[in-house]
Amino acid sequence: MWRVARDSGELDLNSSYAYLVLAEHFAETCRVAVVPDGASPTGERVVGFVSGYRLPDDVAHLFVWQVAVDEEARGNGIAGRLLDALVDDAPDLTTVKTTVAEDNVASRTLFVRWAARRGATIGTTPLFTADHFPDAHVDEPMLVIDGVHAR
Ligand SMILES: CC(C)(COP(=O)(O)OP(=O)(O)OC[C@H]1O[C@@H](n2cnc3c(N)ncnc32)[C@H](O)[C@@H]1OP(=O)(O)O)[C@@H](O)C(=O)NCCC(=O)NCCS
């Protein structure tokens, strides 16, 4: 996850420790996408991930923290399938929330198309604005995808 985030060209890279904590304590709401790789000792290689957690004050709401797919694997529906996997394994979820920078067309399109495919509604509401960040950062409005159902 750390490696994919690092190479994404887009994501804020968290510490490697943070990804280990996510994988250890939030595995129910994180997924990786793997492809066969004969050169790897495990026989497979991670090419994408989604990380998230249930909102502590409303556990039917899943907050998607980061999603990324290696550049050479993009455009094959992997990110959409990662989101599918999270929701299909959690029948009690009603809502998916995430933040997307205004200029991140790929990410915005991913969530808009995914919501449509899942028969859910999508809306935007302000969340983090540039002045919330101690470092240089663009606004991160929140996307709210309501009416998700496991299949
Ligand atoms: C955003 C990202 C995860 C999408 O991964 P992906 O596996 O290529 O996405 P998918 O193939 O599932 O595509 C989902 C939809 O978005 C569309 N899409 C994907 N990339 C796009 C782009 N660059 N421009 C426009 N639309 C795009 C696809 O056409 C697809 O729409 P469809 O269902 O109508 O065919 C990937 O581009 C990425 O890792 N970007 C860098 C990291 C990032 O910005 N993450 C999001 C912020 S947390």
PDBQT file of the ligand as one rigid body, heavy atoms in Angstrom, charges set to zero:
ROOT
HETATM    1  C1  LIG A 201      -8.193   7.254  -9.472  1.00  0.00    +0.000 C 
HETATM    2  C2  LIG A 201      -7.624   5.870  -9.777  1.00  0.00    +0.000 C 
HETATM    3  C3  LIG A 201      -7.543   5.085  -8.461  1.00  0.00    +0.000 C 
HETATM    4  C4  LIG A 201      -8.565   5.139 -10.758  1.00  0.00    +0.000 C 
HETATM    5  O1  LIG A 201      -8.102   3.792 -10.894  1.00  0.00    +0.000 OA
HETATM    6  P1  LIG A 201      -8.546   2.853 -12.128  1.00  0.00    +0.000 P 
HETATM    7  O2  LIG A 201      -8.359   1.436 -11.709  1.00  0.00    +0.000 OA
HETATM    8  O3  LIG A 201      -7.868   3.302 -13.364  1.00  0.00    +0.000 OA
HETATM    9  O4  LIG A 201     -10.111   3.219 -12.215  1.00  0.00    +0.000 OA
HETATM   10  P2  LIG A 201     -11.221   2.370 -12.985  1.00  0.00    +0.000 P 
HETATM   11  O5  LIG A 201     -10.576   1.663 -14.149  1.00  0.00    +0.000 OA
HETATM   12  O6  LIG A 201     -11.969   1.548 -11.980  1.00  0.00    +0.000 OA
HETATM   13  O7  LIG A 201     -12.135   3.541 -13.574  1.00  0.00    +0.000 OA
HETATM   14  C5  LIG A 201     -13.293   3.990 -12.926  1.00  0.00    +0.000 C 
HETATM   15  C6  LIG A 201     -13.991   4.994 -13.821  1.00  0.00    +0.000 C 
HETATM   16  O8  LIG A 201     -13.234   6.209 -13.852  1.00  0.00    +0.000 OA
HETATM   17  C7  LIG A 201     -12.886   6.533 -15.196  1.00  0.00    +0.000 C 
HETATM   18  N1  LIG A 201     -11.512   7.068 -15.191  1.00  0.00    +0.000 N 
HETATM   19  C8  LIG A 201     -10.421   6.468 -14.677  1.00  0.00    +0.000 A 
HETATM   20  N2  LIG A 201      -9.334   7.261 -14.882  1.00  0.00    +0.000 NA
HETATM   21  C9  LIG A 201      -9.791   8.367 -15.524  1.00  0.00    +0.000 A 
HETATM   22  C10 LIG A 201      -9.153   9.548 -15.997  1.00  0.00    +0.000 A 
HETATM   23  N3  LIG A 201      -7.817   9.741 -15.848  1.00  0.00    +0.000 N 
HETATM   24  N4  LIG A 201      -9.916  10.495 -16.607  1.00  0.00    +0.000 NA
HETATM   25  C11 LIG A 201     -11.249  10.321 -16.750  1.00  0.00    +0.000 A 
HETATM   26  N5  LIG A 201     -11.912   9.207 -16.320  1.00  0.00    +0.000 NA
HETATM   27  C12 LIG A 201     -11.178   8.249 -15.716  1.00  0.00    +0.000 A 
HETATM   28  C13 LIG A 201     -12.952   5.214 -15.950  1.00  0.00    +0.000 C 
HETATM   29  O9  LIG A 201     -13.206   5.419 -17.327  1.00  0.00    +0.000 OA
HETATM   30  C14 LIG A 201     -14.095   4.522 -15.265  1.00  0.00    +0.000 C 
HETATM   31  O10 LIG A 201     -15.324   5.005 -15.781  1.00  0.00    +0.000 OA
HETATM   32  P3  LIG A 201     -16.361   3.943 -16.450  1.00  0.00    +0.000 P 
HETATM   33  O11 LIG A 201     -16.874   3.113 -15.298  1.00  0.00    +0.000 OA
HETATM   34  O12 LIG A 201     -17.376   4.809 -17.062  1.00  0.00    +0.000 OA
HETATM   35  O13 LIG A 201     -15.558   3.125 -17.415  1.00  0.00    +0.000 OA
HETATM   36  C15 LIG A 201      -6.228   5.965 -10.443  1.00  0.00    +0.000 C 
HETATM   37  O14 LIG A 201      -6.295   6.836 -11.559  1.00  0.00    +0.000 OA
HETATM   38  C16 LIG A 201      -5.121   6.445  -9.507  1.00  0.00    +0.000 C 
HETATM   39  O15 LIG A 201      -4.506   5.647  -8.800  1.00  0.00    +0.000 OA
HETATM   40  N6  LIG A 201      -4.855   7.770  -9.512  1.00  0.00    +0.000 N 
HETATM   41  C17 LIG A 201      -3.810   8.333  -8.622  1.00  0.00    +0.000 C 
HETATM   42  C18 LIG A 201      -4.208   8.283  -7.162  1.00  0.00    +0.000 C 
HETATM   43  C19 LIG A 201      -5.478   9.071  -6.873  1.00  0.00    +0.000 C 
HETATM   44  O16 LIG A 201      -5.682  10.173  -7.387  1.00  0.00    +0.000 OA
HETATM   45  N7  LIG A 201      -6.355   8.493  -6.004  1.00  0.00    +0.000 N 
HETATM   46  C20 LIG A 201      -7.617   9.136  -5.632  1.00  0.00    +0.000 C 
HETATM   47  C21 LIG A 201      -7.492  10.096  -4.519  1.00  0.00    +0.000 C 
HETATM   48  S1  LIG A 201      -7.550   9.285  -2.927  1.00  0.00    +0.000 SA
ENDROOT
TORSDOF 0
